Amino acid sequence: MKNTVLIALSLLLITNCNQSQQDIKGAVKPNKITFEVNEGTEFLLTAFNLAIGDEVPEDYKPCETSYTKSLNAYFLPHKEHPFIKYIYDNVNSGTDFASIGLIITNFETMELSSNIDKELIRQNTYTDDIDNFRTLATEFYTETKFNSFFESHKRYYVNSISNIEKQLDSEHLLESIQEFYQDDRIGLELKVFVELTNNNENQAVDFYDNYNPNIRAITLGNFCDSSSESTAKNEQLDLKDYQGVLCHELSHLYTTSIFLDKYIGNIEDFRALFDDDLTTTQIKDRVDHIIIRPLQALLTKKIFNDLTGSYFYKKQSNTIEKDVYQLFSRYEPNATKRFEYYYKEALELIRNSAK
């Protein structure tokens, strides 16, 4: 009996040791959702808000919080800085400007990751004025001592995301979605960069980590019903406000990266569904979302019993998305036909609708 116990203990220790070594080497990494308030994102979003703040509709102004009050008190005296004027004069207000902050590699020089020129041009942030941008951004960062402001609010950042992190653990969202897609891959990560002064939209940052298919990054706004009214809800993110977007982005991680390229075939087959001036990349993205939106609705219905998901197909007119929704409604994770079968069928539905 003692020998049996010792052998079991030895096996357990060896297993734990091997697991630890695998973790150290990076061979085994659990799937995860991580939340972060990123310094680069906060820096550029702060400058952007200073530049266009007077022209933003009330519904889109940053939520009134203790953080925004502190930020305004600190940065409003710098509103006339040349970097703020540069943003106002040269940056397209409709771009996802703050996500560029995620690829600042050196705040002292505002160096950006190697693929930045292509991405900035693609997003119409600016064209060939990158040196001027670096110079002015560096001056603004240094003169305002932005890093000191950012570091002094670290505790607030942690508190702002602590509630949604606990809610996700309680709901087991990642495990539920992984089970739905019957996907046993490991090392997948959804990186959520929270923008505490963005009350407008969420955006996927497609080029994050050089298009790593195992990592999807998004910037997540802090939404509120009334931007001028300070409430406890404004201070902390709540899962019920983000159920749909998280199901949507996780679905991309579990489907787009492995099935879209594999089965889409000739992209020109789908052109008739869209405007003629779309690029093949844009058409591919539109097709992808015709599949992802119904999946988002099904997942919010299944996991959260959300009425938006429950009545998605009823609110659709006779569109291809309604057909895709009904197709995936027949999918059962533990049945013989796996998700991949239904995904291929969905692409064929879309392809046939374009004929």
N, C-alpha and C positions, 0 to 999 in steps of 0.2 A: 504493500500500500504506500509506504513511504517513497519507494522508488518511483511508483506511478506518479505521485505528487511532484517529486523532484523533476521527473521527465516533463511533466506538464508545465511546471514552472520554467524549466529551461526553454521549452518551445515558446512559451509566452514571452520570455525575455528576448529570445532570438527574433521572434516576430516583431516585437516592439522596436528592437534595435534596427532591424531591416527597414521597418516603416520610418523610423527617425532618419536613417541614412537616405532613404528615398526622398523624404521631405527636404533634407538638407541639399541633396543633389538636384532637386527640382524635378525628379522623375515622376512623382505623384503629387498632384496639386488638386485639392477638392474644388468643385465648381462653386462659384460664389457671386454674390452681389455686393459691391462695395460702394460706400458713399463718401464723398470728400468735398470740402470747399477748397478749391484750388486757387493758389495765389495769382497765377497768370490770368485766370478767368476773372477773378475779382478785380484785378488791376485794370484790364481793358474794359470791363463792364462799367467800372466806376468812371473811367474817362469818357466812355460813350454816353453814360447817363448825364454827365456834366455838360456834354456838348449838345445834346438834343432834349434835355429835360424840360425845357420851357415849351416844347412843341408836342410833347407826348400827350395823347388823350388821357383823361382822368382814369379810365378803366385799365390803362396799361402802365400807369405810374407804379413804381416800387411800393410794395406793401409797407405801411407805416409800422415800424418796429423800433425797439431801442437801438438796434444796429443801424438802421437807416438814419435815425436822428444823430447818432454818433458820427456816421460817415459824412452827413451833410455839414455838420458843425466843423468837421476837420478839413473837408476838401472844397467847400464852396469858395473860400478865399482864393483858391487857385483856378477859378473858373476861366480867367482870362489868359491862362497859360497858352503858348503857341501850339502845344500838342492838342489841346482841346479845340482850338480854332482849326487845326489841320483836320481833325476828325469831322468837324461840322462841314468843312468845305469839300473834303475829298472822299469821305467814306459813305458808301451807299447805306442808308438807314435800314434797308430791308435785309441786310446780310446777317448771318450768324457770326457777328464780329467777335463775341466773347470766346467762342471756341478756339480762335486763333491763340488765345492765351495759354491753351493747354500744350502748345508746342514751342513755347519760349524756353530755350535751353540755358540761357544766361541772362539774368535780370540786369547785370551791370553793363551789358553791351546790347541787350535785346536780340541776341542771336536766336535764330529760329531753326527748327529741324530742317534737314536737307531737302525735303520735298515741298517746302513752303511756297516757293514761287508759283509752282503749278496750282497749288490749292488756293492761294489768294486770288490769282487771276480767275480761276474757275468760279469762285464765290463772289467775284466782282467787288472784293474789298478794296483793292486798288490794283494798278497795273505794274508800272516799272519804277515806283517811287520808294522802294524798300529802304534805301539808305537814309532818306529824309525821315521816314517813319521811325527807324531805329534811333536816329539822333534825338528826335523830339521826345520819343517815348522814354528813352534813357534819362533825359533831362527831367521829365515830369516825375519819373520814378524816384530819382535821386533827390530832387528839390522838395518833394512832398514827404520824403522818408516813408514811402508806402510800406516797406517791409516792417517797419516799427508798428504802423497801424495794424497791419495784418497779424503780426505776432501777438499784439495786445488783445486781439479778439478771438484767439484760438479756443478759449473756453466757450464762447458763444457759438462758434462753429460746431463744436462737439455737441452742445445741447440742442442745436437746431435740427440735427439729423438723428439724435438718439431715439426719439419716439418712433420714427418710421422704421428704424433698424429693429427695434423690439417687436413691432407689429409684423414685420416680415418673418422674423424668427417664429413668432406665434402662429402665423398662417402657413408656414412651410411652403411659401410660394415657389421657390426654385425647385424643390423636390416634386411638387405637384405638376409643374410644367414639364420637368424632365420625365416624369412618369407618363404624362399625356403623350409626349413625342416618342416614348420608348427608346430613348437615346442614352446609351451607357458611356458616352465619351466623358473624359475627365479633363480638368484644366481649363474649363470654360469660365469666362468672367464677364459680367456686365458691370462696367465702371460708370457710376452715376456721379457727375460733377454738379453739385448744387449751386445754382446762381441765386443768391439771397436777394438780389435787387432786380431780378427779372420776373415781372408779373405779366409776361406776354406769351411765351411759347416754350416748348421743349424741342430740342434738336438732336438728331443723331450726328455724331462726329465720325463720319465714315473713314476718314483718313488717319484716325488715331492709331498709333503703334504700327504705322506702315501697313495698314490694311490686314492686320493679323486676323485670320478667320475665327480664332478662338477667343477673341476679345472684342466686345462691342462697347463703345463709349457713347454716352449721351450727356447733354447738359439739361438740367432740370430746373424749371422756374419755381419760384415761391409764389403761389397763387393766393389771392384773397378776394373776397366779395367786394370790399370797399377799400381802396388804397389809402384813403384819408382817415380811416378809422382804425385805431390801434386796438387789437384784440390778442388774447392769449394764443389763438390759432395762428395768427400771423408769425409768431415767433418760432413755431415748430412745424415741420412737415408732417402731414397726416396721410396714411396709406390710402384712405378712401378717395383722396384727390388724385391719386396716381395709379390706381389699379389698372386702368386701360393702357396707359403708356408703358408700364412695366411688362404687362402681358405682351404688348406689341413688340417691344424691343427684345425681349427674351425669345419670342417666336422667330425673329430674324436670326438670332444666334443659333437656334436649333433647326432652322430650315434653310434660310438663304445661303448660308456658307457651305452647305453640302448638297443641296438639291437643285438650286436654281441653274447654275452653270451646267450641271450634269444632264438636265432634261429640257432646257428651254429650246435648244435647237436653233433654227434660223430665226433670228430676232425680227427680220423683215416680215415674217408671217403675221406679226402683231401690229404692224404699222397702221393698218386701216382703222384701228381702234382709237388712234390718237392723232394729234396735229402733225402735219407733214414735216414741220420744221424741227421736230424732236430728234436728238441724236440717238444712236443705238443704245448708248448707256442710259439715257433718260427713259427710253422705251422699256428697257430691261427693268428699271426701277419701278415704273408704273405697273408692269405685269406682276412684279414681286408683291406690290402693295394690294393688288386685286386679290391676292391670296392671303396676305397677312391680316388685312382688316377683318374679314370674316373669322379668321382664327382668333384674333383678339376678342371679338364678340363672344365666340364660343367659350373661350377660356374665362372671361369675366363672369359669364353665366355659370360655368361649371364650378369655378373656385370660389367666387364671391357671391354667387346668386344675385348678380347685378342685373337689374331690369333692362339696362342699356343693351347688355348682351342678349338677354332673353327676347327682346323685341327687335333686334337688328334686322332680321329678314322681313319683318312686317313693315318696317319703315322704308325698306328699299322698294323702289319701283321694279319693273321687270328688267333688272340689270344683270350683268354677268356675275356681279358680286353676290347677288341673291342666290344664283345657281351654285356658286362655289360654297356659300354658307350651307346650303341644303346638302351638298355632296359631303362636306366634312361632318355634318350632323349624323351621318351614317357610320362614321368612324368610331370604333371602340378600341381603346388602347390594348386590351388583352385578347382581341379577336385574332383570327387567322390572318386577315389582310392587315398588313402593317401600314403605318402612316405614309411611308414612301409610295405605296400603291395609290393612295388617295391624292397625294401631291401630284403625281404624274397625270392622274385623271383630271385634276384641276387645271393643269397647264393645257391639256387637250381641249377642255371646255372653252378656255379662253381663246385658244388658237382657232377653234371652229367658229367661234362667234365673230372672228375677224374676217371670215370668208365671205 
